[in-house]
Every structure is written in C-alpha cells, then in structure tokens.
Amino acid sequence: MPLKIIDHDSVEYQQMIDLRDEILRKPLGLYFDPEELDREKDDILIGAFEEDKLIGCCLITRAEGSTCRLRQMAVSSTLQKKGIGASLMTFAENVARDKGYETLMMHARTSAVGFYEKFGYKVLGDEFYEVTIPHYTMCKKLR
C-alpha cells in the first residue's frame, strides 16, 4: 500500500475530498465549503493508495511555532481496522518530523481517542463539540 504526499487540485486530491466527504462529513449532514478546501493548498496532503484508488488520507496543517495539527483522517469504510490508519499515522508523524515540527496535535473525535492513544497521544483538557460531535484535543511530542 503506497503512501504519498499528494498535490492540491490533483486527481488524487479530488479522491481525498470524496473520501472525506463520505466518511467524515455526509454522516453528520455536513458538506465542504469551497473556501475551506481552498485553504488546504498550504497543507500537507497525505494519501494511502491501492493501485490508483485512494483508500485513506489525512492532512497536516501548520499550527503555531513548531506545532502542526493532524486533520481529516479517513479510511474507506470497507477497509477500516486493517492497519491503514496506523500506516497513515506513522507516515504523517515522519513527514511532520522531517518538516521540523516538534509537536503534533489534533481534535480527535471521542470515538477515535483510543486509536490515537495507541500511538502515544495524550488527551489535553475537556471534551468539546466540533462539527456537531464530541472531540478531545490530543497531543504528542515528536522529538
């Protein structure tokens, strides 16, 4: 399963939008706003592929100083619990480290906290609501 950084406005990026929409947005009755997608052109866009088909993805966004934020982690519903998310996490952490980031943080859905804890992420603060569902801020030092 190849993992790679993909370009904004590429065919792979359109597949990423479609996967994120299917897995993360439509179940909540939410949709992407073109301005939101336009802001992603400065993000690091990561995809996992089976042949030419995107099967998993995530984004890394610059936060403050030496901190970046993992966002929009999604794996095709028929392929979840097969190690694709774990591979994406390892790849994303390595990319972030290679780009000089020292800390990776995220707003994790409450249902995904256990997944991220397996990679050494710690919950910071109280539960909060974002995109209509409960989340926690989680963080890990990369160095």
Rosetta blueprint (number, residue, H / E / L):
1 M L
2 P L
3 L E
4 K E
5 I E
6 I E
7 D L
8 H L
9 D L
10 S L
11 V H
12 E H
13 Y H
14 Q H
15 Q H
16 M H
17 I H
18 D H
19 L H
20 R H
21 D H
22 E H
23 I H
24 L H
25 R H
26 K H
27 P H
28 L H
29 G L
30 L L
31 Y L
32 F L
33 D L
34 P H
35 E H
36 E H
37 L H
38 D H
39 R H
40 E H
41 K H
42 D H
43 D L
44 I E
45 L E
46 I E
47 G E
48 A E
49 F E
50 E E
51 E L
52 D L
53 K E
54 L E
55 I E
56 G E
57 C E
58 C E
59 L E
60 I E
61 T E
62 R E
63 A L
64 E L
65 G L
66 S L
67 T E
68 C E
69 R E
70 L E
71 R E
72 Q E
73 M E
74 A E
75 V E
76 S L
77 S H
78 T H
79 L H
80 Q L
81 K L
82 K L
83 G L
84 I H
85 G H
86 A H
87 S H
88 L H
89 M H
90 T H
91 F H
92 A H
93 E H
94 N H
95 V H
96 A H
97 R H
98 D H
99 K L
100 G L
101 Y L
102 E L
103 T E
104 L E
105 M E
106 M E
107 H E
108 A E
109 R E
110 T H
111 S H
112 A H
113 V H
114 G H
115 F H
116 Y H
117 E H
118 K L
119 F L
120 G L
121 Y L
122 K E
123 V E
124 L E
125 G E
126 D E
127 E E
128 F E
129 Y E
130 E E
131 V L
132 T L
133 I E
134 P E
135 H E
136 Y E
137 T E
138 M E
139 C E
140 K E
141 K E
142 L L
143 R L
